[in-house]
């Protein structure tokens, strides 16, 4: 019985050490950052132009080259204040989904826009990431837009860890190298 308790304690200590090593070894910052976002109004439509700093961690790049597709959701919400700022009216809300995959036989990378059902192929990973750094939406129709108030824009880019294979998901939730999402950004124009 004593040996069982000792081995249980040893396993628990090893588990804690593995989690700590994952936190200590990684000293970098975020991999996806929103550098610039601009909302242009044309009549009752809005155009959003976003510039990102976008790179993959070594773990994500290794998974990509192993045939695992990576998915990001770009959530855009445009809203205005109602009744002295106590409530908000949503003018537009949509989530765009993008995926990045590597095709070994063709030796190229594919960036797919799941909303438009279109894709582009690139010969290098750098070219694919440069393409993903610029997002420009088509005319977003604003319902009930009041021209006397500013539009509050909310932009969030999140990496979908649930699309990873089941054995890789637990690692992705605890390892900082899989933190491929941006911080939410809000601004008023």
Secondary structure, DSSP 8 states (H G I E B T S, - for coil): -HHHHHHHHHHHHHHHHHHHHHHHH-----SEEEEEEEEEEETTEEEEEEEEEE---HHHHHHHHTT--EEEEEEEEEEEEETTTTEEEEEEEEEEEEEEEEETTTTEEEEEETTTTEEEEESSHHHHHHHHTEEE---EE-TT--TTS--EEEEEEEE-GGGS-HHHHHHHHH-GGG------EEEE-
